[in-house]
Amino acid sequence: MKIGVIGTGLMGKNHARVYSELKGVDEIYVFDVNKANATSIKELDVISCDSLKELLVNVDAASICVPTKYHLEVAREAIENDVHCLIEKPIALSVQDGQELVNLLKNKKLVVGIGHIERFNPIVKEIEKMIEDPIYVEMKRHNPASARITDSSVVEDLMIHDIDILFNILFNMKNYRISSAGNSDVCKALIAFNGSIVSLSASRKASKKIRSIYIEDTKFTIEADFMTQEIYTYWKPGVYGVENEKYMQENIIEKVLVNKVEPLKVELRTFVDCVKKKEEFPITPWQALNNIRICEEIKSVHMSYSREPALSMVM
């Protein structure tokens, strides 16, 4: 199979690297409007193209790793040339652009997936198997300041990973209420699902990188880290009491066995396999469009992109 990588910034370079390690990928074509970016990864034995058109006529499938504001434009070119594509998240800069992109797929028998990479983190599948009746969920995704993303807020940049997991794995429910507070770099959202409460926080101003999930189920509690790919479960205490005037309880704590992997490698291997088998990619454009719709809902209830966050409660 011949694969293209459109956009060879940080993420595009990682896509090219992983494709070079996958069996079944025979040739890798790359294109970037900044030719220096494309030529900087020649050690991966890639073929650098002078134009997007040159790349699209030579490949079976492509990763679209350009800035979000160009997703619709580049995806349109790929789809019109009948090229299967994996679009980095988010699907587009707005619901309107996302809907237009989805409309392009009508009457097209193409595999088009969206790169919500955390869906391929092994802790997600383990947690999905474990949960029974979550009553409280807290997800934190905090980053130090970075110049990497300039065309989207912290909601589409970071929080969207947890939105995807929340709505497609943990709850998959349409009945919800949102309240939020924040600005372009820091956001806190509370989401109620028929008696279950979810807290999402995201920041691009942190001094510590955090990627965590905490779930209180009716029978146990789960703590997990997306970076270390570790999960701990805390079972309801069997013994309560007071000893030497101090409260005491006995819990059973278990560390869940997780087969640690590089999520990007699993994601791209899955994409290649889906193209070969003509199967739907796990994260569909329709799911990704809904993710962006939730992002816009979260932003709409605080609508403050100044330095000082505005507080708003919509319940």
Wavefront OBJ file of the C-alpha trace (Angstrom):
o trace
v 0.000 0.000 0.000
v 1.137 3.537 -0.799
v 0.506 6.011 2.027
v 0.669 9.795 2.067
v 1.302 12.186 4.948
v -0.002 15.693 4.312
v 1.587 18.147 6.699
v 4.915 17.236 8.281
v 4.911 19.243 11.470
v 5.329 17.452 14.798
v 2.315 15.166 14.350
v 2.942 14.555 10.653
v 6.506 13.490 11.342
v 5.242 11.000 13.903
v 2.772 9.607 11.357
v 5.563 9.185 8.802
v 7.777 7.482 11.390
v 5.093 5.001 12.409
v 4.091 4.231 8.808
v 7.748 3.451 8.065
v 7.587 0.773 10.778
v 4.347 -0.878 9.633
v 4.220 -4.005 7.523
v 2.188 -3.624 4.367
v 3.190 -0.004 3.766
v 5.350 -0.057 0.651
v 5.918 3.627 -0.064
v 5.390 6.831 1.937
v 4.761 10.114 0.140
v 4.893 13.401 2.056
v 3.884 16.963 1.255
v 4.173 20.178 3.220
v 3.904 23.753 1.981
v 7.068 24.264 4.031
v 9.425 22.115 1.941
v 12.066 22.180 4.677
v 9.677 20.249 6.944
v 9.138 17.555 4.323
v 12.811 17.145 3.454
v 13.790 16.972 7.133
v 12.465 13.396 7.403
v 14.218 11.900 4.365
v 15.995 9.464 6.675
v 12.661 7.654 6.854
v 12.998 6.891 3.136
v 9.952 8.977 2.212
v 9.189 10.470 -1.190
v 8.790 14.243 -0.971
v 6.173 15.752 -3.307
v 6.109 19.261 -4.763
v 2.336 19.580 -4.560
v -0.706 18.110 -2.873
v -1.983 16.943 -6.254
v 1.248 15.023 -6.899
v 0.829 13.208 -3.587
v -2.849 12.376 -4.077
v -2.384 10.785 -7.517
v 0.278 8.458 -6.121
v -1.272 7.138 -2.893
v -4.071 4.814 -1.811
v -4.599 6.512 1.554
v -3.289 9.506 3.470
v -2.971 11.044 6.903
v -4.071 14.671 7.008
v -1.924 16.409 9.639
v -2.265 20.044 8.588
v -3.516 22.776 10.977
v -7.204 22.371 11.817
v -8.311 25.378 9.753
v -7.142 23.567 6.595
v -8.795 20.196 7.349
v -11.874 20.810 5.212
v -9.901 22.153 2.248
v -7.370 19.303 2.214
v -9.926 16.583 2.984
v -12.066 17.807 0.089
v -9.108 17.347 -2.277
v -8.422 13.851 -0.932
v -12.071 12.756 -1.099
v -12.549 14.125 -4.622
v -9.490 12.092 -5.662
v -10.963 8.955 -4.022
v -8.157 8.736 -1.467
v -8.955 7.092 1.883
v -7.930 9.434 4.671
v -7.268 9.686 8.382
v -7.845 13.249 9.557
v -6.141 14.398 12.730
v -8.561 15.593 15.408
v -10.622 17.679 15.524
v -12.466 16.907 12.307
v -12.696 20.632 11.518
v -12.545 24.066 13.074
v -16.330 24.366 13.438
v -19.523 22.319 13.298
v -20.354 24.010 9.996
v -17.050 22.936 8.412
v -17.371 19.473 9.949
v -20.867 19.050 8.520
v -19.642 20.148 5.091
v -16.845 17.596 5.281
v -19.273 14.825 6.268
v -21.540 15.798 3.367
v -18.656 15.223 0.954
v -18.744 11.529 1.867
v -22.235 10.933 0.501
v -22.141 8.314 -2.270
v -18.426 7.759 -1.610
v -17.135 4.325 -0.656
v -14.132 5.624 1.201
v -12.613 4.822 4.565
v -12.418 8.148 6.388
v -11.469 8.187 10.056
v -10.643 10.864 12.613
v -7.505 10.592 14.733
v -8.831 10.743 18.277
v -5.714 8.943 19.445
v -6.707 8.330 23.071
v -9.379 5.897 21.881
v -6.417 3.599 21.117
v -4.849 3.980 24.552
v -5.062 0.499 26.119
v -6.488 1.835 29.397
v -9.665 2.902 27.563
v -10.586 -0.645 26.515
v -9.823 -1.947 30.000
v -11.975 0.710 31.649
v -14.787 0.067 29.163
v -14.798 -3.605 30.218
v -14.790 -2.715 33.932
v -17.400 0.005 34.347
v -20.910 -0.970 35.411
v -22.723 2.063 36.804
v -20.455 5.140 37.006
v -21.912 7.810 39.255
v -19.010 10.292 39.158
v -16.239 10.773 36.570
v -13.385 13.262 36.657
v -11.024 13.699 33.706
v -8.054 16.074 33.704
v -5.943 17.024 30.696
v -3.424 19.773 31.491
v -0.403 20.923 29.485
v 2.391 23.433 29.937
v 2.196 26.395 27.557
v 3.011 25.520 23.942
v 3.107 27.254 20.565
v 2.084 24.042 18.813
v -1.626 24.882 18.464
v -2.665 28.380 17.392
v -6.021 27.982 15.636
v -8.241 26.332 18.256
v -9.141 26.751 21.916
v -8.149 24.399 24.724
v -11.557 22.732 24.333
v -10.911 21.511 20.764
v -7.198 21.025 21.398
v -7.194 19.015 24.651
v -10.617 18.540 26.213
v -11.986 16.981 23.019
v -10.031 13.772 23.755
v -12.033 13.290 26.939
v -15.271 14.399 25.287
v -14.772 11.621 22.721
v -14.223 8.983 25.412
v -17.056 10.327 27.560
v -19.762 10.350 24.874
v -18.665 7.315 22.845
v -17.305 4.925 25.475
v -18.443 5.755 28.997
v -22.004 6.991 28.512
v -23.056 7.201 24.855
v -26.185 9.070 25.969
v -28.063 11.957 24.381
v -29.652 13.285 27.574
v -27.132 15.576 29.248
v -26.772 19.071 30.683
v -23.641 21.197 30.544
v -22.242 24.000 32.671
v -18.808 25.494 32.160
v -16.360 28.278 32.896
v -13.172 29.189 31.123
v -11.250 31.001 28.422
v -9.202 29.959 25.387
v -6.477 28.309 27.499
v -8.276 27.038 30.610
v -11.691 25.403 30.818
v -13.776 23.489 33.342
v -16.990 21.723 32.332
v -19.589 19.881 34.404
v -21.851 17.473 32.552
v -24.833 15.680 34.063
v -26.022 12.367 32.587
v -29.298 11.242 34.212
v -27.890 11.212 37.738
v -24.216 10.719 36.855
v -21.902 13.711 37.176
v -18.813 14.308 35.034
v -16.091 16.900 35.610
v -13.760 17.770 32.715
v -10.832 20.146 33.038
v -8.258 21.217 30.459
v -5.451 23.731 30.573
v -2.614 24.980 28.380
v -1.143 27.024 31.230
v -0.135 24.266 33.649
v 3.318 23.652 35.096
v 2.640 19.925 35.252
v 1.416 17.649 32.463
v -1.646 15.653 33.561
v -3.661 13.017 31.685
v -5.878 11.302 34.237
v -9.283 9.734 34.726
v -11.050 8.973 38.004
v -14.324 7.011 38.138
v -16.538 6.259 41.122
v -18.698 3.262 40.238
v -21.356 1.902 42.576
v -19.072 -0.955 43.679
v -15.533 0.349 43.167
v -13.349 3.306 42.235
v -10.982 3.500 39.269
v -7.889 5.690 38.971
v -5.942 5.665 35.708
v -3.204 7.600 33.932
v -3.192 7.919 30.133
v 0.561 8.600 30.044
v 1.803 5.739 32.223
v -1.045 3.493 31.007
v -1.663 2.301 34.566
v -5.023 1.522 36.194
v -5.799 0.970 39.882
v -9.130 -0.175 41.298
v -10.245 0.443 44.870
v -13.007 -1.853 46.091
v -15.535 -0.869 48.717
v -14.097 -1.321 52.215
v -15.130 -4.441 54.050
v -14.253 -3.035 57.473
v -14.970 0.373 59.009
v -14.088 1.383 62.534
v -12.258 3.583 64.975
v -8.883 2.615 66.430
v -7.000 4.843 68.885
v -9.495 7.593 68.153
v -8.619 7.464 64.427
v -11.019 6.485 61.672
v -9.905 3.351 59.820
v -11.118 1.339 56.834
v -9.788 -1.650 54.919
v -9.841 -1.497 51.118
v -8.766 -3.962 48.468
v -6.530 -2.186 45.957
v -5.730 -3.881 42.669
v -3.409 -2.877 39.830
v -4.948 -3.867 36.515
v -2.678 -5.626 34.029
v -2.403 -3.408 30.937
v -0.512 -4.324 27.789
v 1.284 -1.011 27.193
v 1.497 0.164 23.577
v 2.119 3.299 21.522
v -1.438 4.494 20.773
v -0.404 6.149 17.489
v 1.011 2.879 16.192
v -2.231 1.069 17.046
v -4.252 3.863 15.427
v -2.314 3.859 12.148
v -2.170 0.072 11.978
v -5.946 0.040 12.438
v -6.342 2.621 9.657
v -4.200 0.610 7.232
v -6.110 -2.579 8.077
v -9.472 -0.827 7.620
v -8.431 0.441 4.195
v -7.259 -3.025 3.131
v -10.458 -4.681 4.355
v -12.711 -1.772 3.321
v -14.051 -1.570 6.885
v -15.226 1.463 8.828
v -12.607 3.129 11.025
v -13.534 3.000 14.771
v -13.812 6.787 15.072
v -16.192 7.853 12.332
v -16.627 11.364 10.884
v -20.134 11.399 12.394
v -18.783 10.709 15.887
v -16.101 13.360 15.387
v -18.709 15.852 14.207
v -20.678 15.241 17.403
v -17.471 15.746 19.422
v -17.002 19.184 17.850
v -20.676 19.954 18.491
v -20.171 19.223 22.217
v -17.073 21.456 22.184
v -19.152 24.319 20.816
v -21.840 23.701 23.448
v -19.222 23.899 26.204
v -17.830 27.139 24.801
v -21.271 28.645 24.271
v -22.137 28.567 27.970
v -19.175 30.666 29.005
v -18.215 32.514 25.797
v -15.336 34.325 27.487
v -12.015 34.204 25.692
v -10.386 36.969 27.684
v -7.617 36.499 30.207
v -10.101 36.412 33.095
v -12.557 33.480 32.853
v -16.239 34.304 32.968
v -18.368 32.113 35.206
v -21.572 30.663 33.856
v -23.922 27.962 35.045
v -26.449 26.398 32.694
v -28.145 23.392 34.231
l 1 2 3 4 5 6 7 8 9 10 11 12 13 14 15 16 17 18 19 20 21 22 23 24 25 26 27 28 29 30 31 32 33 34 35 36 37 38 39 40 41 42 43 44 45 46 47 48 49 50 51 52 53 54 55 56 57 58 59 60 61 62 63 64 65 66 67 68 69 70 71 72 73 74 75 76 77 78 79 80 81 82 83 84 85 86 87 88 89 90 91 92 93 94 95 96 97 98 99 100 101 102 103 104 105 106 107 108 109 110 111 112 113 114 115 116 117 118 119 120 121 122 123 124 125 126 127 128 129 130 131 132 133 134 135 136 137 138 139 140 141 142 143 144 145 146 147 148 149 150 151 152 153 154 155 156 157 158 159 160 161 162 163 164 165 166 167 168 169 170 171 172 173 174 175 176 177 178 179 180 181 182 183 184 185 186 187 188 189 190 191 192 193 194 195 196 197 198 199 200 201 202 203 204 205 206 207 208 209 210 211 212 213 214 215 216 217 218 219 220 221 222 223 224 225 226 227 228 229 230 231 232 233 234 235 236 237 238 239 240 241 242 243 244 245 246 247 248 249 250 251 252 253 254 255 256 257 258 259 260 261 262 263 264 265 266 267 268 269 270 271 272 273 274 275 276 277 278 279 280 281 282 283 284 285 286 287 288 289 290 291 292 293 294 295 296 297 298 299 300 301 302 303 304 305 306 307 308 309 310 311 312 313 314 315
